[in-house]
């Protein structure tokens, strides 16, 4: 009896403490991983939680089950305390102490016991808070085939998980989705909202791989190939809206990742013309006049993601498509517009910008849009077209308008071509707009006044983003974006100046003398009007 009693005593309190210790250790590892991802560092929360657990184990060792109530009280309380704190820093869609998290946990448990579809039907609407009613979503392959999500097999579950991702991020105005494998057994889903990446959710490694495979099937990629980059396209139809999706995969040290670019196939963003891009009247009026000219060239410059293509499409919206023959050459076609002939670059078929542009000139075009000038050949053909009765819209990667001229010279373009062909250069950036619901007024400091060139003795009220934001701006303090622009018009003085191959500083000084306002001055105007913040303008224009 004695050995059995000893074994029973060991099994009951000892086994219970071992189980509690295992749960505590798992919680420690989760807190460490989550704090690094959400808060940027794991300390001091990981240390606090570890300390609480060690203290409870020592008390349990000394007093046995007498310390169990304290363990049950303090350890979960510490865990809830961490969750409450991290929720103050996390965006609304990533909060833990939220009904949405409980529903997601219930769905995962239900899927393990074979009740996943039943729970999906019960909680379909709460998981789609941005939708005002049932939203039908279809995933369409390039050949027009609709991928079916019905069924209980792994592929159907992966397709439903992908649909859930789109249902979550599209109402949030996401432009890109990134699925990135991390160390361990998880895959992080992030989306780009107003130019800033935000964490949306996490998937288990197995679920993430299944979703990646579903996306590769949609985009007509090779599922078995995980070591080399691939790209493809498919479409997403949500209600009456259609999005073309560009998919690009690539290897990482933890496995394959996938990036998706969401493009509004209907071109709703650009149908309103230049008036919806946030331009000042001093730029909007001359730019509209330039777009109506019978020949010449407008170059829009800026870094990747600064909205150059959107501006060009909006400029096309200012032109009568019925009386003029408009042809675009793009890589790839981002918006599909009625009344315009659009051609995509295909390097695999040896259809480059230069070759398509040569054939386009034989099609009697009035207006030509060249998606991007990447080399000397494309630049020279486009400029020769601009001098022979065509108006050419194009983009170039350059920091500002004066730098565009030296960038063309660096490509090897003859300065006389630049003089004769280019009509104007528009440089732009995108800045986030302050959330109208939660932005906060304040008096600028002396340092801010100096950096923005504001008078030190004048009473000025500026606005900034609230630290935690609100539900309308997803906790960021910003909602939407607008452009800041500088327009360099090639007048006689600028053309004469180019003969001597001047430096950027000389060109900029001449443009300022002619009335050009810089990107920073345009940004300051947005700050003074309360549309954006000082920090946002300096972040974009640094």
Secondary structure by P-SEA (a helix, b strand, c coil): caaaaaaaaaaaaaaaaaaaaaaaaaaaaaaaaaaaaccccccaaaaaaaaaaaaaaaaaaaccccaaaaaaccaaaaaaaaaaaaaaacccccccccaaaaaaaaaaaaaaacaaaaaaaacccccccccccbbbbbbbcccbbbbbcccccaaaaaaaaaaaaaaccccccccbbbbbbccccbbbbbbbcccbbbbcccccaaaaaaaaaaaaaaaccccccccbbbbbcbbbbcccbbbbbbbbbbbccccbbbbbbbcccccccccccccccccccccaaaaaaaaaccbbbbbbbbccccaaaaaaaaaaaacccccbbbbbbccccccccccbbbbbbbccccccaaaaaaaaaaccccbbbccccccaaaaaaaaaaaaccbbbbbccccccccaaaaaaaaacccaaaaaccccbbbbbbbbbbccccbbbbbbbcaaaaaaacccccbbbbbbbccccccccccccccccccccbbbbbbcaaaaaaacccccaaaaaaaaaaaccccaaaaaaaaaaaccccaaaaaaacc
